[in-house]
Amino acid sequence: MLRKSSFAFLYLSFAACAATDNDSRPDSGVAVTGTKTADSSATDTGNPEGARPALGFMPGYESVEDGVAVEMVTEGGPAAKAGLLAGDQIIELHGAKVLDINDYVTVLTGLRIGSPIEVKVMRDGKAKKMTVIVGER
């Protein structure tokens, strides 16, 4: 039996590899070109072959108004080092609005491992910006 966190990891892994040529989400402000597989996204972003960007947290899949809920933060990972907490709601990632998990995955797959990005979250009803160094999984 898959636990919720296992399902979330599998979903993100699949979603990160499932985008197709010239996939574009107008509501995210991010256009993605080229076939998005582990190998070709490495070429497009400058990431090593087979490496995929990660921020070190498990997104929540419960319904939120806008954004992606942070369900669990990996201890010692990029998100934890930047100060993200379980319960935060990511509303912007690297300058693009995040309305749902699809927006999040679209932006995540185009990030360069090791680069600093700005993440905007809602915490306790207030917007907070932080810089996260993109990790690898």
C-alpha positions in Angstrom: 0.0 0.0 0.0 1.4 3.4 -1.0 1.5 6.1 1.7 0.5 9.6 0.8 4.1 10.8 0.8 5.1 7.9 -1.6 2.3 8.8 -3.9 3.3 12.5 -3.9 7.0 11.6 -4.7 5.9 9.3 -7.6 3.5 11.9 -8.9 6.2 14.6 -8.9 8.7 12.3 -10.5 6.2 11.4 -13.3 4.9 15.0 -13.7 8.5 16.4 -14.0 9.2 14.0 -16.9 5.8 14.1 -18.6 5.8 17.6 -20.1 6.0 17.6 -23.9 7.4 19.9 -26.6 6.5 23.6 -26.4 4.4 23.0 -23.2 3.4 26.4 -21.9 1.2 27.4 -18.9 0.1 31.0 -19.6 -1.0 31.4 -16.0 2.4 30.6 -14.6 4.3 33.0 -16.8 6.8 30.3 -17.7 7.2 28.8 -21.2 8.9 25.5 -21.4 10.4 24.4 -24.7 12.0 21.1 -25.7 11.1 17.6 -24.6 11.1 17.4 -20.8 12.8 14.1 -19.8 15.6 13.7 -17.3 18.2 13.6 -20.1 17.0 16.5 -22.3 16.0 18.8 -19.4 19.6 18.4 -18.2 20.7 19.8 -21.6 18.2 22.6 -21.6 19.1 23.8 -18.0 22.8 23.0 -18.0 22.2 20.4 -15.2 24.3 17.2 -15.3 22.7 14.4 -17.3 20.1 12.5 -15.3 20.1 15.1 -12.5 16.8 16.7 -11.6 16.3 19.9 -9.6 14.7 19.6 -6.1 14.0 22.0 -3.3 13.9 19.4 -0.5 10.3 19.4 0.6 7.2 17.3 0.1 4.3 19.3 -1.4 0.8 18.8 0.0 -2.1 17.9 -2.2 -4.9 19.2 -0.2 -6.9 22.0 -1.8 -5.5 25.5 -1.1 -6.8 28.7 -2.5 -3.7 29.5 -4.6 -0.3 27.9 -4.4 1.2 24.7 -3.1 1.2 23.7 0.5 4.5 22.6 2.1 3.6 19.3 3.8 7.1 18.2 5.0 10.6 19.8 4.8 13.6 17.5 4.4 16.0 18.1 7.3 19.2 19.7 6.0 17.8 20.2 2.5 17.7 23.4 0.5 14.2 24.4 1.7 15.1 23.8 5.4 18.3 25.8 5.0 16.3 28.7 3.5 13.8 28.7 6.3 10.7 27.0 4.7 8.4 25.4 7.2 5.7 22.7 7.0 2.5 24.7 6.7 3.9 27.4 4.4 2.1 27.9 1.1 4.3 28.6 -1.9 2.7 31.3 -4.1 5.6 32.3 -6.3 8.7 30.4 -7.5 11.6 32.0 -9.3 9.4 35.0 -10.4 6.4 32.9 -11.6 3.1 32.7 -9.8 2.3 29.2 -8.5 -1.4 28.5 -8.6 -1.2 24.7 -8.3 1.1 21.7 -8.3 1.3 21.8 -12.1 2.7 25.4 -12.1 5.2 24.3 -9.4 6.4 21.3 -11.4 6.6 23.4 -14.6 8.9 25.9 -13.0 10.9 23.3 -11.0 11.9 21.3 -14.1 13.5 24.4 -15.7 15.7 25.3 -12.7 19.4 25.0 -12.7 20.9 22.9 -9.9 23.0 25.1 -7.6 21.4 28.4 -8.6 19.7 30.6 -6.0 16.0 31.3 -6.6 13.5 33.4 -4.8 10.5 31.7 -3.2 7.5 33.6 -2.0 5.3 31.9 0.6 2.3 32.8 2.7 2.9 32.1 6.4 0.5 33.0 9.1 -1.4 35.2 6.7 1.7 37.2 5.6 3.8 37.0 2.5 7.5 36.1 3.1 10.3 35.9 0.5 13.3 33.7 0.9 16.2 32.5 -1.3 16.6 28.8 -1.8 19.6 27.2 -3.5 18.3 24.6 -5.9 19.3 21.1 -4.9 19.4 17.8 -6.8 17.6 14.5 -6.5 
